[in-house]
Amino acid sequence: MSQNKIHFLHQINNQFYLDIMEHLTKKDDDGLSLMINKFAENSYGMLLDLFHRGRKEGKVDLKYSDEFLLLYFQAIVEGISNPKIYERIVPYTEEWTELLIKGLAPNKSE
């Protein structure tokens, strides 16, 4: 699924991407961007389910609380909302996604 999204992103016009990101990251009166509001609205329950399932499967360390993990993902989303980041991240979409999913450790099978 992530590879399909990455392929799609590579086909988007760069100016269109920058315009969309500017719109999504514009801060409201509450200081939050549309991106983080949608993230919280759509992803909160799904992330909690993933964390709990990951813990049961031994893929998420028990030392990381739900609160910490939610803050971690919020920090990533807010970081991407910075024009200094989103203007430069497109060429690294595949690496960004892989790092988010697998972490920094090298693949053990290689």
C-alpha positions as CSV (number, residue, x, y, z in Angstrom):
1,M,0.0,0.0,0.0
2,S,2.8,2.4,0.9
3,Q,4.6,1.7,-2.4
4,N,1.4,2.5,-4.4
5,K,1.2,5.8,-2.6
6,I,4.8,6.6,-3.2
7,H,4.4,5.8,-6.9
8,F,1.4,8.1,-7.0
9,L,3.3,10.9,-5.3
10,H,6.1,10.8,-7.9
11,Q,3.5,11.6,-10.5
12,I,2.1,14.7,-8.9
13,N,3.2,18.1,-10.3
14,N,5.7,19.7,-7.8
15,Q,3.8,23.1,-7.7
16,F,0.5,21.3,-7.1
17,Y,2.2,19.5,-4.2
18,L,3.6,22.7,-2.7
19,D,0.2,24.4,-3.0
20,I,-1.6,21.6,-1.3
21,M,0.9,21.4,1.5
22,E,0.7,25.1,2.0
23,H,-3.1,24.8,2.4
24,L,-2.9,21.7,4.6
25,T,-0.3,23.2,6.9
26,K,-1.7,26.7,7.4
27,K,-2.3,27.2,11.1
28,D,-5.8,28.0,12.4
29,D,-6.6,30.3,15.3
30,D,-5.9,27.5,17.7
31,G,-2.4,27.1,16.3
32,L,-3.0,23.7,14.8
33,S,-2.8,23.0,11.1
34,L,-5.6,21.3,9.1
35,M,-3.1,18.4,8.6
36,I,-2.8,17.8,12.3
37,N,-6.5,18.2,12.9
38,K,-7.3,15.6,10.2
39,F,-4.5,13.4,11.5
40,A,-6.0,13.4,15.0
41,E,-9.5,13.0,13.8
42,N,-8.8,10.1,11.4
43,S,-5.8,8.3,12.9
44,Y,-6.1,8.3,16.7
45,G,-8.2,5.1,17.0
46,M,-6.3,3.4,14.3
47,L,-2.9,4.2,15.8
48,L,-4.0,3.0,19.2
49,D,-5.2,-0.3,17.7
50,L,-1.9,-0.7,15.8
51,F,0.1,0.0,19.0
52,H,-1.9,-2.6,21.0
53,R,-1.7,-5.2,18.2
54,G,2.0,-4.5,17.8
55,R,2.6,-5.0,21.5
56,K,0.8,-8.3,21.5
57,E,2.9,-9.4,18.5
58,G,6.1,-8.3,20.1
59,K,6.8,-5.7,17.4
60,V,6.2,-2.6,19.6
61,D,8.3,-2.4,22.8
62,L,6.2,-2.3,26.0
63,K,8.2,0.5,27.4
64,Y,6.6,3.0,24.9
65,S,3.3,4.3,26.2
66,D,0.3,5.1,24.0
67,E,0.8,8.8,24.9
68,F,4.5,8.8,23.9
69,L,3.8,7.0,20.6
70,L,0.9,9.4,19.7
71,L,3.2,12.4,20.5
72,Y,5.9,10.9,18.3
73,F,3.5,10.6,15.4
74,Q,2.1,14.1,16.0
75,A,5.6,15.5,16.0
76,I,6.3,13.8,12.7
77,V,3.1,15.3,11.2
78,E,3.8,18.7,12.6
79,G,7.4,18.5,11.3
80,I,6.2,17.7,7.8
81,S,3.9,20.8,8.0
82,N,7.0,23.1,8.0
83,P,7.7,24.4,4.5
84,K,11.4,23.9,5.1
85,I,10.7,20.2,5.4
86,Y,7.8,19.5,3.0
87,E,9.5,21.4,0.1
88,R,12.5,19.0,0.4
89,I,10.9,15.7,1.4
90,V,9.4,14.5,-1.9
91,P,12.5,12.8,-3.2
92,Y,12.8,10.9,0.1
93,T,9.2,9.6,0.4
94,E,10.2,6.0,0.0
95,E,13.0,6.2,2.6
96,W,10.7,8.3,5.0
97,T,8.0,5.6,4.8
98,E,10.5,2.7,5.3
99,L,12.1,4.4,8.3
100,L,8.7,5.1,9.8
101,I,7.7,1.5,9.4
102,K,10.9,-0.4,10.1
103,G,13.0,2.0,12.2
104,L,16.7,2.7,11.8
105,A,18.0,-0.8,12.1
106,P,19.4,-2.5,9.0
107,N,17.4,-5.4,7.5
108,K,18.6,-8.5,9.2
109,S,18.1,-10.7,6.1
110,E,20.6,-8.7,4.1
